[in-house]
């Protein structure tokens, strides 16, 4: 009888924690859903287009010159929200950052916003989905989890450097792995620098751009692919050393 009472008492906190954990997940999921719904309902994507940026470039420059610190804060916060919610428009924001702040400084502000937003998306995916994914598909993904964890930095750096992999997909999928947050942040912050600089620098010539395809030329993409493959060199070298002689 006493053992049963002790067992019941031990179970109660765990059950309460589980309910609180599930409630927290529901709240976060609801907030994300409402934010994405508002973005779609009010058609805010129309303001994150190349045409809208070009039409409002004079107003953006004037506002930035008069309110530089406020402009920086609004820009970084907007980038965090767009990236954190996996909304379209990050490329346009990068062009805008380069246009109003310059190629180098714009890249810095883009990096701050993109890395922070990507980390929030990563943490949200981990908090909301990773336990469920591991319970559902644990047997099949365990080898992948172990392999990814051993070389997480190189893998993530490659995924960031090669623009063939959608930014938001890498954010969400990475959250389902066991990579630690520090490694994820470092690989993201370093890996997005080349792409961010290319688009931020292109933003300085905004008036001459008629399509985003003009920026992502085959030569530029090829250079990113080579950088991504270079990031895999440590893994290949390690595999070579591990081969039995």
MOBELZI-V959044 format. One record per residue. RES is the residue in one small letter. SS is DSSP state (2 for helix, 1 for strand, 0 for the rest). PSI is psi in whole degrees, -180 to 180 (none if undefined). OMEGA is omega in whole degrees, -180 to 180 (999 if undefined). Layout:
[[RES,SS,PSI,OMEGA] [RES,SS,PSI,OMEGA]]
//
This chain:
[[x,0,-47,180] [x,2,-40,179] [x,2,-38,180] [x,2,-41,179] [x,2,-41,178] [x,2,-41,180] [x,2,-41,179] [x,2,-41,180] [x,2,-37,179] [x,2,-32,-179] [x,2,-31,-174] [x,2,-49,179] [x,2,-40,180] [x,2,-44,179] [x,2,-42,179] [x,2,-41,178] [x,2,-40,180] [x,2,-42,179] [x,2,-42,178] [x,2,-38,179] [x,2,-46,179] [x,2,-38,178] [x,2,-40,177] [x,2,-42,178] [x,2,-42,-179] [x,2,-40,-180] [x,2,-47,-180] [x,2,-44,179] [x,2,-39,180] [x,2,-42,179] [x,2,-44,179] [x,2,-44,-179] [x,2,-42,180] [x,2,-43,-179] [x,2,-44,178] [x,2,-40,178] [x,2,-42,179] [x,2,-39,178] [x,2,-43,-179] [x,2,-42,-176] [x,2,-44,-178] [x,0,6,177] [x,0,49,-179] [x,2,-15,179] [x,2,-21,180] [x,2,-25,180] [x,2,-8,180] [x,0,53,179] [x,0,161,-179] [x,2,-41,180] [x,2,-44,-180] [x,2,-39,179] [x,2,-44,-179] [x,2,-35,-180] [x,2,-29,-175] [x,0,15,-174] [x,2,-39,180] [x,2,-41,178] [x,2,-38,179] [x,2,-44,179] [x,2,-43,-179] [x,2,-43,-180] [x,2,-41,-179] [x,2,-41,180] [x,2,-34,-178] [x,2,-26,-174] [x,0,64,-172] [x,2,-51,-177] [x,2,-42,178] [x,2,-41,180] [x,2,-42,178] [x,2,-47,180] [x,2,-45,180] [x,2,-42,-178] [x,2,-50,-178] [x,2,-42,180] [x,2,-42,178] [x,2,-42,180] [x,2,-40,178] [x,2,-45,-179] [x,2,-48,-179] [x,2,-46,-179] [x,2,-41,-179] [x,2,-33,179] [x,0,3,180] [x,0,41,179] [x,0,154,176] [x,0,151,176] [x,0,-3,-178] [x,2,-37,-180] [x,2,-43,179] [x,2,-40,177] [x,2,-37,178] [x,2,-43,175] [x,2,-44,180] [x,2,-41,179] [x,2,-43,178] [x,2,-36,-178] [x,2,-46,-174] [x,2,-25,-177] [x,2,-14,-176] [x,0,161,-175] [x,2,-49,-176] [x,2,-53,-179] [x,2,-38,177] [x,2,-41,177] [x,2,-40,179] [x,2,-47,-179] [x,2,-38,176] [x,2,-44,-179] [x,2,-43,179] [x,2,-48,-179] [x,2,-44,-177] [x,2,-43,-179] [x,2,-42,179] [x,2,-47,179] [x,2,-42,179] [x,2,-37,179] [x,2,-39,177] [x,2,-42,178] [x,2,-41,177] [x,2,-48,-179] [x,2,-38,179] [x,2,-44,179] [x,2,-41,180] [x,2,-45,-177] [x,2,-39,-174] [x,2,-34,-166] [x,2,-23,-169] [x,2,-44,-180] [x,2,-43,-180] [x,2,-43,-180] [x,2,-42,-179] [x,2,-37,177] [x,2,-37,-175] [x,2,-41,-173] [x,2,24,-175] [x,2,-42,-177] [x,2,-39,-175] [x,2,-34,-174] [x,2,-7,-178] [x,2,-46,177] [x,2,-38,179] [x,2,-42,179] [x,2,-46,-177] [x,2,-44,180] [x,2,-40,-180] [x,2,-41,-178] [x,2,-35,-178] [x,2,-33,-175] [x,0,37,-171] [x,2,-44,-176] [x,2,-47,-179] [x,2,-42,179] [x,2,-48,-179] [x,2,-40,179] [x,2,-41,178] [x,2,-44,180] [x,2,-35,179] [x,2,-38,-176] [x,2,-35,-178] [x,0,114,-176] [x,0,3,178] [x,0,-21,-180] [x,0,118,-179] [x,0,136,-176] [x,2,-47,-175] [x,2,-31,179] [x,2,-43,178] [x,2,-40,178] [x,2,-51,-174] [x,2,-44,-179] [x,2,-38,179] [x,2,-33,179] [x,2,-20,180] [x,0,-6,178] [x,0,-178,-180] [x,0,16,178] [x,0,139,-179] [x,0,159,-173] [x,2,-41,-179] [x,2,-45,179] [x,2,-42,-180] [x,2,-47,-179] [x,2,-45,-179] [x,2,-48,-179] [x,2,-37,179] [x,2,-49,-177] [x,2,-40,-179] [x,2,-43,-173] [x,2,-27,-177] [x,0,-3,-178] [x,2,-51,-178] [x,2,-48,-179] [x,2,-41,179] [x,2,-42,-179] [x,2,-40,179] [x,2,-47,-178] [x,2,-36,178] [x,2,-41,178] [x,2,-39,177] [x,2,-30,179] [x,2,-24,178] [x,0,-25,177] [x,0,42,-173] [x,2,-39,-177] [x,2,-23,-177] [x,2,-5,-178] [x,0,125,177] [x,0,-14,180] [x,0,147,179] [x,2,-22,179] [x,2,-24,179] [x,2,-29,-179] [x,0,-49,-178] [x,0,67,180] [x,0,161,178] [x,2,-36,180] [x,2,-41,179] [x,2,-46,180] [x,2,-40,178] [x,2,-39,178] [x,2,-40,178] [x,2,-40,179] [x,2,-42,179] [x,2,-41,177] [x,2,-42,179] [x,2,-41,178] [x,2,-35,178] [x,2,-35,179] [x,2,-21,179] [x,0,-7,-177] [x,2,-43,179] [x,2,-36,180] [x,2,-45,180] [x,2,-42,180] [x,2,-42,179] [x,2,-41,178] [x,2,-39,-180] [x,2,-42,180] [x,2,-30,-177] [x,2,-13,-180] [x,0,137,179] [x,0,137,-179] [x,0,none,999]]
//
